[in-house]
């Protein structure tokens, strides 16, 4: 089954706030969809956490190596792309774009074999997985109202991140976390994401260690991105000293980059993003390596319905991946699928058993958010 074409289109018009110092607008494109077309008519879809312009530039480099390739061999094809772009890739937009291609190829393989991707990744350890609502921090009263609403809708796990946390005062940080814990109740999972990959981040190890002790008081499940993403030695020290679990890795790409972080024990929880790291092929291998190091993989999922679908399939195929991230309120997650995502009474999402990724995109909704681009035709 040969590949005959690749198409990309950025999502715009409803881009959710990212919490960064340079805040996003609705029309900023940070999520780009990719479709891979085959001679047999099967189309696979993937998602890239990179702007449309950069994805299209990367495709100019990658497409000549894709046309005519076997669409039923995602790992081999993706590995070829990594190797042939060795001097131009090794991370950044090229690797991000390979992520979308790789995921689309797994989608095709699932459709061609009549199997959900998770089964092709090695088997299904679970049929459902707990999802946590991921939202930006606000001042305590507004955040409490938002969390109370989510709890009333059936959510049992929550992650609050970025916003003013670590950027104003220790008193405000604790007030935010205290309000969040009160809103969600004592039994809900509560995670905190400092967002130290923000360009304006200025805190270091001692702030992170002190804050981790405050978070322990509120029974926070993990402390995410508490340090700048290249501060390996500080992450290693913090994981050893902090009373709560330390997580990170969303900005890292390629499995090779994760090796030293896993070997050194920098994380309790590693969080590769399927739309950046190189796709499901890389993410699965990172998951295996993490398991061998006693580290849990919980995917970073601030992306689209396709990223969520890929994370669901991965969660079915890795024994320890018992949580996935669900960005709250994004039309790119909720509005571009024909069948809405729905929590069960225990706060779990069903992992699709239909062939491929299991996310049925609404072509008209996709065209609306891509400003008229039809990714399903070449």
C-alpha positions as CSV (number, residue, x, y, z in Angstrom):
1,X,0.0,0.0,0.0
2,X,2.0,2.9,-1.3
3,X,1.9,6.5,0.0
4,X,0.8,8.9,-2.8
5,X,0.5,12.2,-1.0
6,X,0.6,14.2,2.2
7,X,-1.4,17.3,3.2
8,X,-1.3,19.7,6.1
9,X,-3.6,22.4,7.5
10,X,-3.4,24.5,10.6
11,X,-6.3,24.9,13.0
12,X,-7.2,28.5,13.7
13,X,-10.0,30.6,15.0
14,X,-10.4,28.9,18.4
15,X,-6.9,28.4,19.7
16,X,-7.1,28.1,23.5
17,X,-4.9,30.2,25.8
18,X,-1.5,28.6,26.5
19,X,-0.5,30.4,29.6
20,X,2.7,31.6,28.1
21,X,4.2,35.1,28.6
22,X,3.6,35.7,24.8
23,X,0.0,34.7,25.0
24,X,-1.8,33.0,22.1
25,X,-4.6,34.6,20.1
26,X,-7.6,32.7,18.6
27,X,-6.0,32.8,15.2
28,X,-2.5,31.7,16.2
29,X,-1.7,28.3,14.7
30,X,0.0,25.9,17.1
31,X,-1.8,22.8,16.1
32,X,-1.5,21.4,12.5
33,X,-3.3,18.4,11.1
34,X,-1.6,16.0,8.7
35,X,-3.3,13.5,6.4
36,X,-1.4,10.7,4.6
37,X,-3.0,9.4,1.5
38,X,-2.5,5.9,-0.1
39,X,-3.0,4.4,-3.5
40,X,-5.7,2.2,-2.0
41,X,-7.7,5.2,-0.9
42,X,-7.1,4.8,2.9
43,X,-6.3,8.1,4.6
44,X,-4.5,8.3,8.0
45,X,-4.5,11.5,10.1
46,X,-2.2,12.8,12.7
47,X,-1.6,16.0,14.6
48,X,1.5,18.2,15.1
49,X,2.2,20.7,17.9
50,X,3.8,23.2,15.5
51,X,2.6,26.0,13.2
52,X,1.3,25.3,9.7
53,X,4.1,27.2,8.1
54,X,6.8,25.2,9.8
55,X,5.0,21.9,9.2
56,X,4.7,22.7,5.5
57,X,8.4,23.7,5.3
58,X,9.3,20.4,7.0
59,X,7.1,18.5,4.5
60,X,9.0,20.0,1.6
61,X,12.0,18.2,3.1
62,X,10.2,15.0,4.1
63,X,7.7,14.3,1.3
64,X,10.3,13.0,-1.3
65,X,11.2,10.3,1.2
66,X,7.6,9.4,1.7
67,X,6.1,9.1,-1.7
68,X,6.1,5.5,-2.8
69,X,6.8,4.2,0.7
70,X,4.8,1.4,2.2
71,X,2.1,3.0,4.4
72,X,1.7,-0.2,6.4
73,X,5.2,0.1,8.1
74,X,5.0,3.1,10.3
75,X,8.1,2.4,12.5
76,X,10.4,1.6,9.6
77,X,9.2,4.6,7.6
78,X,9.4,7.0,10.5
79,X,12.9,5.8,11.4
80,X,14.0,6.3,7.8
81,X,12.7,9.9,8.0
82,X,14.7,10.5,11.2
83,X,17.8,9.1,9.7
84,X,17.6,10.8,6.3
85,X,17.1,14.2,8.0
86,X,19.7,13.6,10.7
87,X,21.7,16.8,10.0
88,X,18.5,19.0,9.6
89,X,16.2,17.4,12.1
90,X,17.1,15.7,15.5
91,X,14.3,17.7,17.1
92,X,12.3,20.9,16.4
93,X,9.8,21.2,13.6
94,X,11.2,18.4,11.5
95,X,10.7,15.8,14.3
96,X,7.4,17.4,15.3
97,X,6.2,16.9,11.7
98,X,7.4,13.3,11.7
99,X,5.2,12.9,14.8
100,X,2.1,13.6,12.8
101,X,3.2,11.4,9.9
102,X,4.0,8.5,12.1
103,X,0.7,8.7,13.9
104,X,-1.2,8.9,10.6
105,X,0.7,5.8,9.4
106,X,-0.4,3.9,12.5
107,X,-4.0,5.1,11.8
108,X,-3.7,3.6,8.2
109,X,-2.2,0.3,9.5
110,X,-5.2,0.0,12.0
111,X,-7.7,0.7,9.2
112,X,-6.0,-1.8,6.8
113,X,-5.9,-4.6,9.5
114,X,-9.3,-3.8,11.1
115,X,-7.6,-3.3,14.5
116,X,-7.4,-0.5,17.0
117,X,-3.9,1.0,17.0
118,X,-3.4,0.0,20.7
119,X,-3.6,-3.7,19.8
120,X,-1.0,-3.2,17.1
121,X,1.2,-1.4,19.6
122,X,1.4,-4.6,21.6
123,X,-2.0,-5.3,23.1
124,X,-4.8,-3.8,25.2
125,X,-4.1,-3.8,29.0
126,X,-7.3,-1.7,29.6
127,X,-10.5,-0.8,27.8
128,X,-10.9,2.5,29.7
129,X,-8.6,5.0,31.2
130,X,-9.0,7.9,33.7
131,X,-8.8,11.3,32.2
132,X,-7.7,14.4,34.0
133,X,-9.1,17.8,33.1
134,X,-6.2,20.1,32.3
135,X,-6.7,23.9,32.8
136,X,-4.8,27.1,33.3
137,X,-4.6,28.6,36.8
138,X,-6.5,31.7,37.6
139,X,-6.9,33.7,40.8
140,X,-8.4,31.5,43.5
141,X,-12.1,32.4,43.3
142,X,-12.4,32.0,39.5
143,X,-10.3,28.8,39.6
144,X,-12.5,27.4,42.3
145,X,-15.7,28.1,40.3
146,X,-14.2,26.4,37.2
147,X,-13.1,23.3,39.1
148,X,-16.4,23.0,40.8
149,X,-18.2,23.1,37.5
150,X,-15.9,20.4,36.1
151,X,-16.4,18.2,39.2
152,X,-20.2,18.5,38.7
153,X,-19.7,17.2,35.1
154,X,-18.1,14.0,36.4
155,X,-14.3,14.8,36.4
156,X,-12.4,13.1,39.2
157,X,-8.9,14.2,38.3
158,X,-7.6,17.7,37.6
159,X,-4.4,19.5,36.7
160,X,-3.9,23.2,37.2
161,X,-1.0,25.0,35.6
162,X,0.8,28.1,34.5
163,X,-1.0,31.4,34.9
164,X,0.3,33.3,38.0
165,X,1.8,30.3,39.7
166,X,5.4,30.9,40.6
167,X,5.2,34.3,39.0
168,X,3.8,36.5,41.7
169,X,4.3,35.3,45.3
170,X,4.4,32.2,47.4
171,X,1.3,33.3,49.2
172,X,-0.7,33.5,46.0
173,X,0.7,30.1,44.9
174,X,-0.6,28.5,48.1
175,X,-3.9,30.3,48.0
176,X,-4.5,28.9,44.4
177,X,-3.6,25.3,45.4
178,X,-5.7,25.5,48.6
179,X,-8.7,26.8,46.7
180,X,-8.3,24.0,44.1
181,X,-8.1,21.3,46.7
182,X,-11.2,22.6,48.5
183,X,-13.1,22.8,45.2
184,X,-12.3,19.2,44.0
185,X,-12.5,17.6,47.4
186,X,-10.1,15.3,49.3
187,X,-10.5,12.2,47.1
188,X,-9.9,13.7,43.7
189,X,-6.5,13.6,42.0
190,X,-4.9,17.1,41.9
191,X,-1.8,17.9,39.9
192,X,0.2,21.1,39.6
193,X,2.1,22.3,36.6
194,X,4.5,25.2,37.1
195,X,5.1,25.6,33.4
196,X,8.8,26.4,33.8
197,X,9.4,26.1,30.0
198,X,7.8,29.6,29.8
199,X,10.2,32.1,28.3
200,X,9.9,34.4,31.3
201,X,10.4,31.7,34.0
202,X,12.9,32.8,36.6
203,X,12.7,30.3,39.5
204,X,15.2,27.6,40.2
205,X,15.9,24.6,42.4
206,X,15.4,26.1,45.8
207,X,12.0,27.6,44.8
208,X,11.0,24.2,43.4
209,X,12.0,22.3,46.5
210,X,10.3,24.7,48.9
211,X,7.1,24.7,46.7
212,X,7.1,20.9,46.6
213,X,6.7,20.8,50.4
214,X,3.8,23.2,50.2
215,X,2.2,21.0,47.6
216,X,2.6,17.9,49.8
217,X,0.4,19.6,52.4
218,X,-2.5,19.6,49.8
219,X,-1.9,16.0,48.7
220,X,-0.8,17.0,45.2
221,X,-0.2,13.9,43.0
222,X,2.7,15.4,41.0
223,X,4.6,18.6,40.4
224,X,5.1,19.1,36.7
225,X,7.8,21.2,35.0
226,X,9.0,22.8,38.2
227,X,12.3,23.6,36.6
228,X,13.6,24.9,33.2
229,X,13.5,22.0,30.8
230,X,17.3,21.7,30.3
231,X,18.1,21.7,34.0
232,X,18.9,18.0,34.2
233,X,21.0,18.1,37.3
234,X,18.5,20.1,39.2
235,X,15.7,17.7,38.2
236,X,17.8,14.8,39.4
237,X,18.4,16.5,42.8
238,X,14.7,17.6,43.1
239,X,13.3,14.1,42.5
240,X,15.5,12.8,45.3
241,X,14.6,15.5,47.7
242,X,11.0,16.4,47.0
243,X,8.1,14.8,48.9
244,X,5.9,14.7,45.9
245,X,6.4,13.1,42.5
246,X,8.2,15.1,39.9
247,X,7.2,15.0,36.2
248,X,8.4,16.5,33.0
249,X,9.7,15.9,29.5
250,X,7.0,17.4,27.3
251,X,9.5,19.6,25.4
252,X,11.9,16.7,24.7
253,X,11.9,15.0,21.3
254,X,13.2,11.7,20.0
255,X,13.7,8.7,22.2
256,X,17.5,9.2,22.3
257,X,17.0,12.5,24.1
258,X,15.1,10.8,26.9
259,X,17.9,8.3,27.7
260,X,20.0,10.4,30.0
261,X,16.8,11.7,31.8
262,X,15.7,8.2,32.5
263,X,19.1,6.8,33.3
264,X,19.8,9.6,35.8
265,X,16.4,9.3,37.4
266,X,15.2,12.8,36.7
267,X,11.5,12.0,36.8
268,X,9.0,10.0,38.7
269,X,6.7,10.5,35.7
270,X,7.8,11.1,32.1
271,X,5.5,13.0,29.8
272,X,6.4,12.9,26.1
273,X,3.9,14.5,23.7
274,X,2.9,12.3,20.8
275,X,2.6,15.4,18.6
276,X,6.2,16.5,19.2
277,X,8.3,13.5,20.2
278,X,8.2,11.6,16.9
279,X,4.8,10.0,17.1
280,X,3.5,6.8,18.6
281,X,6.6,4.8,17.5
282,X,8.9,6.9,19.6
283,X,6.4,7.4,22.5
284,X,5.9,3.6,22.9
285,X,9.7,3.0,23.0
286,X,10.1,5.7,25.6
287,X,7.3,4.1,27.6
288,X,9.1,0.7,27.5
289,X,12.4,2.3,28.6
290,X,10.6,4.2,31.4
291,X,9.1,1.1,32.7
292,X,12.5,-0.6,32.9
293,X,13.6,2.4,35.0
294,X,10.6,2.3,37.3
295,X,9.2,5.5,35.8
296,X,5.6,5.9,34.7
297,X,4.7,7.4,31.3
298,X,1.7,9.7,31.4
299,X,1.5,11.5,28.0
300,X,1.4,15.2,27.7
301,X,-1.8,16.0,25.8
302,X,-2.3,19.7,25.4
303,X,-3.3,19.2,21.7
304,X,-6.2,18.1,19.5
305,X,-8.7,15.2,19.2
306,X,-6.1,13.3,17.2
307,X,-3.5,13.7,19.9
308,X,-6.1,12.6,22.5
309,X,-7.0,9.6,20.3
310,X,-3.3,8.6,20.0
311,X,-2.9,8.9,23.8
312,X,-5.9,6.7,24.4
313,X,-4.5,4.0,22.1
314,X,-1.1,4.3,23.8
315,X,-2.7,4.0,27.3
316,X,-4.3,0.8,26.2
317,X,-0.9,-0.6,25.2
318,X,1.3,0.4,28.2
319,X,0.7,-1.4,31.5
320,X,1.5,1.6,33.7
321,X,-0.1,4.4,31.7
322,X,-3.3,4.8,33.7
323,X,-4.0,8.5,33.2
324,X,-4.3,10.8,30.1
325,X,-4.5,14.6,29.8
326,X,-7.6,16.2,28.4
327,X,-7.4,19.9,27.7
328,X,-10.7,21.4,28.9
329,X,-12.8,23.5,26.6
330,X,-10.9,23.3,23.4
331,X,-12.9,23.0,20.2
332,X,-9.9,21.3,18.5
333,X,-10.5,18.4,20.9
334,X,-14.3,18.5,21.3
335,X,-15.8,20.0,18.1
336,X,-13.9,18.3,15.2
337,X,-15.1,14.7,16.0
338,X,-18.5,13.2,15.0
339,X,-18.9,11.3,18.2
340,X,-18.2,13.5,21.3
341,X,-15.8,12.2,24.0
342,X,-17.8,11.2,27.1
343,X,-16.7,10.4,30.7
344,X,-18.4,7.4,32.4
345,X,-19.7,7.7,35.9
346,X,-16.2,6.9,37.3
347,X,-14.5,9.7,35.3
348,X,-13.1,7.2,32.7
349,X,-12.9,7.5,28.9
350,X,-13.5,4.5,26.8
351,X,-10.6,3.6,24.5
352,X,-12.0,3.2,21.0
353,X,-12.0,-0.4,19.6
354,X,-12.7,0.7,16.0
355,X,-9.9,0.3,13.4
356,X,-7.1,2.8,13.5
357,X,-7.0,5.7,16.0
358,X,-10.7,5.5,16.6
359,X,-11.3,9.3,16.2
360,X,-13.9,10.0,13.5
361,X,-13.3,13.5,12.3
362,X,-16.1,15.7,11.0
363,X,-14.9,16.9,7.6
364,X,-17.0,20.1,7.7
365,X,-15.8,21.0,11.2
366,X,-12.2,20.4,10.2
367,X,-12.7,22.6,7.1
368,X,-14.2,25.3,9.4
369,X,-11.2,25.4,11.7
370,X,-8.7,25.1,8.8
371,X,-10.4,28.0,7.0
372,X,-11.7,25.9,4.2
373,X,-8.9,23.4,3.6
374,X,-10.0,19.8,2.9
375,X,-7.3,17.5,4.2
376,X,-9.2,14.5,3.0
377,X,-8.6,15.1,-0.7
378,X,-5.3,15.8,-2.4
